[in-house]
Amino acid sequence: MTIRTLDDLLAEGVSGRRVLVRADLNVPLDKQTGAITDDGRIRAVLPTLGALVQAGAKVVVCSHLGRPKGAPDPQYSLRPVAGRLGELLGAPVHFAEDTVGDSARSTVEALADGQVALLENLRFNKGETSKDDAERGAFADQLAGFGEAYVDDAFGAVHRKHASVYDVPARLPHVAGRLVLREVEVLGRLTGEPERPYVVVLGGSKVSDKLAVIEALLPKVDRLLIGGGMCFTFLKAQGHEVGTSLLEEEMVETCRNLLERSEGKIMLPVDVVAADAFAPDAAHDTVRADGIPSHRLGLDIGPETVAGFAAALSGAKTVFWNGPMGVFEMPAFANGTRGVAEAITKTDAFTVVGGGDSAAAVRALGLDESSFGHISTGGGASLEYLEGKTLPGIAALED
């Protein structure tokens, strides 16, 4: 795989040139105030944007946010992101009120060397996500008109065959940004010959969402620790009562089969925090994983499980973690995620956090991000990479 990098582009000179940067600025917003609740993805693209600004480029940034239906929707506007991006860059970011319309054209044309513009949400245009090649290509033509070169620094979107990710690089000289390059290098270490013992921690709600990555990882890992909502389908496969816990009944047989051929690699919770309801103030206590009361649901792994997972992690040389161990957004059910995350930071291993809710949990729980080897910005993209899938956005960058 040969991919040109940002340094290659900078070496050619970008002063006075318009550079279109696909970033992943899909940050969470408070539903009441519209304020950004986690700016991690904005900060992740700063090394690339900063280098281009310093080199005198006219930087045109584009991104999606949320899942609008191909038309403008104020709740998904990138305007708050423009403000925060400007604060972090230390200079105003000019905001276009549309993506490829009059406002975008005038905003881009007015850029001086070293200035940055942010286009409105790409998904306000149905051409961005269209499955019709011609419709997607027509939108890509308009976007590409804003740049003389293209930089993809949106790892969280490279698994999507979208216009800004897949079609635009075919229309412009293209390179990988610093974030994308780092992500590919890190995940390449996990899929190549990782230093052993190699331990993977998987959480999250559904087995079906992680089945492909479990299948891909089982032959490669030394231990696979499973928590979160998905563990209850595995516990059911062992014949245990799981009460009203999250359960994918149609996946029970699949989990039973995975357990049978895992050669003891899969480690499940031995105790869970079971509650009367899915609520932050629900009555709860710790019970054995094989004895969950029929009227209760598990919302976190228990302390004995945390200790067991920590022991399994202690000697690891490579660790990949994707998915929280419980409902970490509720303080009463955050101890499992916190305990496992802290255990990961105490190892001597090369540690990778697989984006999505795991990265959000690190920040929400106030953990030191620098104590992890790498925190990915792409949950779905990192999983698909580990599954061995071809990622459209990466393939589009290859020469």
Secondary structure as UniProt FT lines:
FT   HELIX           6..12
FT   TURN            15..16
FT   STRAND          18..23
FT   TURN            31..33
FT   HELIX           40..44
FT   HELIX           46..54
FT   TURN            55..56
FT   STRAND          58..62
FT   HELIX           74..76
FT   HELIX           79..89
FT   STRAND          93..95
FT   HELIX           102..109
FT   TURN            113..114
FT   STRAND          116..118
FT   HELIX           122..124
FT   TURN            126..129
FT   HELIX           133..144
FT   TURN            145..146
FT   STRAND          149..153
FT   HELIX           155..157
FT   TURN            158..159
FT   HELIX           163..167
FT   HELIX           168..170
FT   STRAND          174..176
FT   HELIX           178..191
FT   STRAND          198..202
FT   HELIX           207..217
FT   TURN            218..220
FT   STRAND          223..226
FT   TURN            229..230
FT   HELIX           231..237
FT   TURN            238..239
FT   TURN            243..244
FT   HELIX           249..251
FT   HELIX           252..260
FT   TURN            263..264
FT   STRAND          266..267
FT   STRAND          271..275
FT   TURN            280..281
FT   STRAND          284..288
FT   TURN            289..290
FT   TURN            294..295
FT   STRAND          297..301
FT   HELIX           303..314
FT   STRAND          318..322
FT   TURN            328..329
FT   HELIX           331..333
FT   HELIX           335..345
FT   STRAND          350..353
FT   HELIX           356..364
FT   TURN            365..366
FT   HELIX           369..371
FT   STRAND          374..375
FT   HELIX           379..387
FT   HELIX           392..395
FT   TURN            396..397
//
